[in-house]
Amino acid sequence: MPAFTYTARALNGDLRTATIDAPNRDEVVAQLKRQRLNVVKIDEAATAKKKKGSGKITMRDIVIFTRQFSTMINAGLPLVQALDILSKQSENKALKDVTNAVVFDVESGHTVADALRKHPKAFGELYVNMVAAGEAGGILDTILMRLATFMEKNDALIRKVKGAMIYPGVIMSVAAIAIVVLLIFVIPVFEKMFASVGMALPLPTRVVLGMSRFLKSYWWIVLAATAGGVTMLKRYYATSNGKLQIDKLMLKMPVLGDVLRKSAVSRFTRTLGTLIGSGVSILEGLEITAKTAGNRVISDAIMESRASIAGGETIAAPLQKSAVFPPMVISMIAVGEQTGGLDEMLSKIADFYDEEVDAAVSGLLSLMEPVMIVFLGVVVGGMVVAMYLPIFDMINAVQ
């Protein structure tokens, strides 16, 4: 459906500009007339530009938007007025356009949740469902504040896990660059010197010289093989079975698997606890949580729990069968189900595992430092030693 950007004048004389999706220009005019707006200008928006703008909305932008929206509603401002203020003060052009479109839809009679649902790149399914629950229960300001807190904690968790991956990634990149420079620029200098002497070379030296010749002559094969391998891995991961197998492997990796498992448990419990505490049904909450789990193994276990609840059983049993969730988590969820305080119990588990993720990330970094140093020492140092072995032989021969 095409998008149209309109400028219209309200009865009080104010000019309003927003973007609306409609089948054609006549439908836009009809909708504006129903809102008692006089059309000034209507232009068809560029779809590609709109999509590009939507991608620039950051998590921080949404958190600020949500907190300010909650504060204004709590202060008694009408929904449309609050959204209009947010649109005018937003420094992000993409978010401003989205908010203008939301204002238009709410003025047209849509609920806030339905208006937000039209912009999935800015407001995810979890966000929309919680807003819908808040509107239905008359506690939208409270729900929005919970949402902002949830998003801040979830974003902090994601940054912790990504931060743990940056250090080894940087070290491996530096090591790869150092090896390539040595093989292409430094080793050939030694090769010319050894060729002028004409002496027999030790095996390690011959291996390094062979690697250097291969990389200089067939570097394009190395690049093509690397690019092909990455592409094939991405395509395999995009398949259902590929994602399942790779996610299983990631969870089984030493140290890193522990970090990923604990972060997945924290995200699952916090998301589900926030949804249930906001009035979303447990079945719908489990479905949304499964989609935001970030790991296929965790997602499948959550969906099995949903099927279990739909059949009149408990959440805890299928989670235990998955062998992904620690026994403590299973026991606390079971107690929460029995006492009727599942949302509070899930929040407590999430708080605990946030601290566990911190400890696991610190442990991973502490372990990676010596491992990376040893790796660099063995690879780079080994190449240097291999080049100096013939020189030592030459010195001994002279003596």
C-alpha positions, 0 to 999 in steps of 0.5 A, spaced: 500 500 500 502 506 498 504 512 503 502 519 502 505 525 506 499 530 507 499 537 510 492 539 512 489 545 516 485 543 523 479 547 525 483 552 529 487 554 524 493 549 526 497 546 520 498 538 521 503 534 517 504 526 517 504 520 513 499 515 512 498 509 508 492 509 503 490 505 497 490 512 493 489 519 494 482 520 494 482 515 500 487 520 503 482 526 502 476 522 505 480 520 511 482 527 512 475 530 511 472 525 516 477 528 521 474 535 519 481 537 516 482 541 510 487 539 505 493 543 503 497 538 500 498 531 499 504 528 496 506 520 495 512 518 499 518 515 497 517 508 500 524 506 500 526 513 503 521 511 508 524 504 510 531 507 510 528 512 515 525 507 519 531 503 520 535 509 524 530 509 530 535 506 536 533 503 542 535 509 546 530 513 542 524 508 543 526 508 551 526 516 551 519 516 547 516 511 552 518 514 558 516 521 556 509 518 553 508 515 560 509 521 564 505 525 560 499 520 560 500 520 568 500 527 568 493 527 565 494 529 558 490 526 552 493 521 548 493 525 542 496 531 545 501 527 548 503 524 542 503 530 538 508 533 543 512 527 542 512 528 535 514 536 535 520 535 540 523 528 537 530 530 534 530 523 530 527 525 523 524 517 522 521 517 529 518 524 528 515 521 522 512 515 525 509 519 531 506 523 526 503 517 523 501 514 529 497 521 531 493 521 525 491 513 526 489 515 533 485 521 531 482 517 526 479 512 531 484 507 532 487 505 538 494 506 540 496 499 540 493 498 533 497 505 530 503 502 533 502 495 530 503 499 523 510 500 524 514 494 526 521 496 525 520 501 531 515 498 535 516 490 536 510 485 537 512 485 545 511 493 545 505 493 541 501 487 546 503 490 552 500 497 550 494 493 548 494 490 555 495 497 558 489 500 554 484 495 556 486 495 563 486 503 563 493 503 566 497 505 560 502 510 563 504 504 568 505 499 562 509 504 558 514 505 564 515 498 565 516 497 558 521 503 558 525 499 564 524 492 561 527 495 554 533 499 558 535 492 562 534 488 556 539 493 552 544 492 557 544 485 557 545 485 549 551 490 550 554 485 555 554 479 551 556 483 545 561 486 549 564 479 551 565 478 543 568 484 541 575 483 545 576 476 542 574 478 535 579 484 535 585 480 537 583 475 532 583 480 527 589 483 529 593 476 529 590 475 522 593 481 519 599 480 522 600 473 519 598 476 512 603 481 513 609 476 515 607 471 509 606 477 504 612 482 506 617 479 511 618 472 509 619 473 502 625 477 504 628 471 508 627 466 502 631 470 498 637 470 503 636 463 504 636 462 496 643 466 495 646 461 500 643 455 497 643 451 504 638 445 506 632 448 510 629 445 516 622 443 515 618 448 519 622 453 515 620 450 509 612 450 511 612 457 512 616 459 506 610 454 502 605 458 506 608 464 503 608 462 496 601 460 496 598 466 499 602 470 494 600 466 488 593 464 490 590 470 495 584 470 491 583 463 492 583 464 500 579 470 499 574 467 495 574 461 499 573 465 506 567 469 502 564 463 500 564 459 507 561 465 510 555 466 505 554 458 506 554 459 513 549 464 513 544 461 508 545 454 512 543 458 519 537 461 515 534 455 514 530 452 520 534 446 521 541 450 520 539 455 526 537 449 530 544 445 530 548 452 530 544 454 536 545 448 539 553 448 538 553 455 541 550 453 547 555 447 548 561 451 547 565 452 553 565 458 557 561 462 551 555 457 552 555 459 559 554 466 557 549 465 552 545 460 556 545 465 562 543 471 558 537 467 554 534 465 561 535 472 563 531 475 557 526 469 557 524 470 565 524 478 564 520 478 558 515 473 560 515 476 567 513 483 564 508 481 559 504 477 565 505 482 570 502 487 565 496 483 563 498 479 557 495 472 557 500 467 559 499 463 552 500 470 548 506 472 553 509 465 551 508 466 544 511 473 544 517 471 548 519 465 544 519 469 538 524 474 542 528 468 545 534 469 540 536 462 540 532 456 537 533 451 542 530 456 547 525 458 543 522 451 542 522 449 549 518 455 550 513 453 545 513 446 548 511 450 554 505 453 551 503 447 548 503 444 555 499 450 558 494 449 552 493 442 554 492 444 562 499 442 564 504 446 567 510 451 564 515 447 568 515 440 566 517 442 558 522 447 560 525 441 564 525 436 559 529 441 554 535 440 559 537 448 557 534 451 563 538 450 570 534 446 576 533 452 580 530 456 574 525 450 573 523 450 581 522 457 582 517 457 576 514 451 579 513 455 585 511 461 582 505 457 578 503 454 585 503 460 589 500 465 583 506 469 583 509 467 577 510 474 574 514 476 581 518 470 581 520 471 574 522 478 575 527 475 581 530 470 576 531 475 571 535 480 576 539 474 579 541 472 572 543 479 570 548 478 575 550 471 573 551 474 566 556 479 569 560 474 572 560 470 566 562 475 562 568 477 566 570 470 567 570 469 559 574 475 558 579 473 564 580 466 560 580 469 553 586 474 555 591 468 556 588 464 551 589 470 546 596 471 548 598 464 547 595 463 541 599 470 538 605 467 541 605 460 538 602 462 531 607 469 530 612 467 534 612 460 531 613 463 524 619 468 527 623 462 530 622 458 523 625 463 519 631 464 524 632 456 525 637 456 518 640 463 521 642 459 527 645 453 523 649 458 518 652 461 525 654 454 527 657 452 521 661 458 521 663 457 528 
